[in-house]
Amino acid sequence: MDAADVEFLAEKELVTIIPNFSLDKIYLIGGDLGPFNPGLPVDVPLWLAVSLKQRQKCRVLPPSWMDEEQLEKLRDHERKEEMFTPVPSPYYMELTKLLLNHASDNIPKADAIRTLVKDLWDTRMAKLRVSADSFVQQQEAHAKLDNLTLLEINTSGAFLTQALNRMYKLRTNLQLPESAQSQDF
């Protein structure tokens, strides 16, 4: 799974839009959406909100956690804690990216939001690198990954897996059985 796959999963998250058109309920495999009435908020998957926004058929309301004060508190709390803290959405990074790329005119203080979410991401990635380094140095067999998002795991998973495989190979080469160490020809 790569970042595009994680973004695809994130597009199923519900966001609130205010449509500027009328349409009865839409019956989809994933569930019913609507009805759509001008000026009345309705929850839709992110993929639909982005599509409607691109066609200028709606206004997107930012999620409640996408607020400058809340994100500052979250970022500061993440910096103070040694362990990973819960994030407001399992897809906070993907939602922020997609909403700011396609509906930044609907999000108050969009530049500040972008910076705060990037700061939160950088703090969490630094914490993950330190945790992985400690994990490798202590030669642990397993790790507990509480409060990490799928994208964060995905970002570091491939590197960590390769590093652990190489360490395993190095350890097994160093621990050759006695019979293999000396051979008389």
Secondary structure, DSSP 8 states (H G I E B T S, - for coil): --HHHHHHHHTTSEEEEEESS-B--EEETTEEE--B-TT--EEEEHHHHHHHHHTT-EEEE--TT--HHHHHHHHHHHHH-SS----S-TTHHHHHHHHHHHHGGGSTTHHHHHHHHHHHHHHHHHHHHHHHHHHHHTT-S----TT--HHHHHHHHHHHHHHHHHHHHHHHHHS--HHHH----
